[in-house]
Amino acid sequence: MKKRLNRERLNVGRTTYAERVKAILRSAQSETVTEALADQVAARARGNQCDEMQWIEISQRALNLLHARSEVTYLTEEEMRLHPDVVDNMRQDGYEVVAVDDAQKAKLERQVEEGDTELRTLEGYLEQYNESFRYEFVGVDDLAAHERRVFDATPVLMKLIGIETDSSPEVLISETMRVGLDSTQGVWDSNLGAIVIKRDQLTSIESYGGTLLHEAAHATTGAVDATRFFESVLTKYLGMAAAAALGEDHGRED
């Protein structure tokens, strides 16, 4: 820095001391510095992120520090836009969803490829999510009498939304859904080509029917949760169910 200072030049550009600042930030171990770096990740969303986070190696360290301290997942803004259902699942699973740019995402992916399987990006989370499902299927003949009565209503419920028996996806009952997590009551499993519903949903027509028709919307249209398209499908199904309950001619103009 001294070499760049002279009588005519009392100030220097940031490039003069950039490497020194990078070295300090890379090597600093104090709690104050590491906390500040981790906090800078969230500062992007607040709009007051410091300029030093533009240095890829510094932002990478900050992302790793935050990962070590919190349950986070890293997605680009484009991934968030394209996969709102996955973002919703992440948040329900207790993860903070953090936006990163493409360069940061590429560095994180290389880190995962090098063996850091704990770091969660979109791809890593999806793999983790899919692996969390553990089915313990229950045969229809093994259901209790009250459960069987509810399950036997499946064709009638499907018909409410225009799905006839010969075109209805298979419906399977499982004691379990996701390992260590009990919030998922049903799923359209495209690998199985079947709707899988947790057994405890057979306690009533209301709980079973709601879960069944929700998953039927995924199965028959390909719509994903947390999208306008999925909302429109559910709205259509509600209308069809209402028409079936009241009679198709009810309220129709002559």
N, C-alpha and C positions, 0 to 999 in steps of 0.2 A: 504494500500500500504506500509506503514511503516513497518508493520509486516513482509512483504516479502523481505524487504531490510535488508542486514547485511553487515558485512565487506567483505565477500567473494562474495557478489552478489549485484552489483551496478545497474543492469538492470533487469527488470521484463518483462514477456510476456504480450501480449495484454489482456489476460483473467483477469489479475489483475485489470485493470481499465475499463474493458468493461461495467460492470453494471453502473458505474458512468457516462461514456460517453453516454450510452443509456438514462439514466435518464435526462441528460442535453438536449439531442436532442429531447426527448419526450416532455419536458416541455418548451423549449425555445419558446418565442413569438416574439422576435425581428425580424424586417423586414430582416435584414442581414442573419440571420440563416434560416428563412423560405424560402427566395429566393434561398439560397444555396441548401437547401434540394430539392426544386422543380426542380432546374437546374440539380441535380444529376440524375433525371429520364432520361433526354435526354443524359446525359453523357455516358449511356450504349451504345448507338449507336455510339458515338464518340470513344469508347474504353478506356475512362479514368475515369470510375466511381470509386468512393472511396470505400474502403473496408467496411465502415460502412453501406453501402447499402446492404450488405449481411445479415444484421440483419433484419429479417422479419418485426418486429414491426417498425423499422426505415424506411424501404422501403415503408411500408404501409402508414406511415405518409407523406412521400414524394409524393407518388402517389395521396393522398388526397389533399395535398397542390397544386399540379399541376392542379388537377381537379377543384379546387376552383378558380384558376386563368385563366384557358384556356379551350377552347372547345376541349376536348380530348376523344379518345376512347382507351380502353386497350385490346389488343389481344396478345396471345402467338405467337411465331414465326411459330409454326405449323399451327395455325389458319390463319395466313397471307398467308402461302403457299397454304392451301387448299381452301381459299375463296378470290381469288384476285378480283373477281367482287364486293364483299362486301367492301373490302378495297377501291376500286375505288369509290364506292358510298359514303363511309364515307368522303373521301377527297373532292368529289364534293359537299357534304353537308357542307363543311367548317370545318371538324374535323381534328385535328392532330392525326395520328394513332401512338400509342406508344406501343412498345413491352414490355411484362412482362414475367416472367418465370411462371412455373406451380404453384409454391407455392404462388406467389403473386396473380395469377389469382384466386386461391382457396380462399384466404383471401378477395379479392374484391367481389367474388360471395357471400360469407357469409354476407358481408356488405349489398349487394343488398337484400338478403333474409331477413335481419333485418330491411329493410324499406327504404334504401337509393336508391330511384328509379331514382335519377338524375345521378348516376354513370353509365357510359356507358361501358359495355363489349360487346363482340360479340352478345350474346343472347339478351341483352337489346337493342342494336342498331337495330337488326333485328325486334324485336317487335315494336320499335318506327317507323322503316321504313315502315313496313306493315300497321301500323295504320295511317300513313300519307296520305294514298290514300283515296280520297273521290270522288267517281264517280257521275257525273250528266249525265246519259245516254240520248242520243238524238236519237229518232226514225228516221229511214231512210226517212220516209215520211215528217219529219220535217226539213230535210236539204234543204238549198237553191239550186236552179237549178244548179249552177256551182259546188257546193259541191257534189251533187248527181251524176253529170257526172264523177267526180273523183272517188267517192266511187264505182260506177258501174263498174269501171275498175278492181275491186278486183280479179275476176276470171281470167282475162287475165294476170294480174301481177303474181298471184300465179302459173299459168301455165308455166310462164317463168322459174320457178325453179322446175318444175316437179310435182307440187301439183294440182291435179284435184279437181274439185268442190266438188265431193262426199267425198273426204278425207280431205278437207280444214278445219282448225279450224275456229270457229265462229269469226267474226270480229265485235266489238262493238265500237261506237263512243261516247266519253264523253266530256262534256264542260270542265271538270276539271280532274286533275290527282292527284297531291300531294298538300296537304294543305300548303300554305305559300311558296311553291317551284314550280317553273315553268320550270325547266330544263328537266323534264321527258316528252317526247312526245309520248311514247308508252310503253306498257308492255305486256308480256305474263303472264296472271293471271291464275295460275294453279288451284286456288280454283274455279274460274268461268269456267275454261276450255275454255277460250276465249282470243283472242288478243284484247286489249283495246287501242284505239288510240285517242289522243286529237284532238278535232274538228279543231283547227287551222292548222292541217296538211293537211286538205282538200283544201288548197288554190291552190295546184298544184299537178300534177302527180309526179313530182320529190320528193317533201317533203313527200307526202303520200306513194308513192311507196318505198322510202328508209326506212321509219319507218316500213311499213308493212312487207317488206322482212327481215328486221333485226329481228323483233319479230317472224316472221315465223321460222327463224333459231333456236330460243330458243324453240318454240312450237314443232317443228318436230324432234329435235335431243336431246334436253335436255342440250345443250351446254350453258355455262354461259359466261358472258362478261369477257374480259381481260384474256382469255386463248388461248393457241395455237390451241386447238380443235375448238373453236368458229371462230378463224381466218381462219382455213382450210374450215369450212362450208361456210363462206362468200365468200372465194375465189372460191369454187365450184359453188356457186350461181352466181357469176359474170361471170364465164365461161359459165354457162348454159344460162344466159341472153344474153351474147354476141353471142352465137351460134344461139339463137332464133331470135335475131335481124338481123343477117347476113344471116341466112339460114344454116341449119345443114351441107350442102355439101360445103359451102363456104370455100375455102382453103384446102379441103381434097385432099390427094394424090389419084390419080387413081390407 
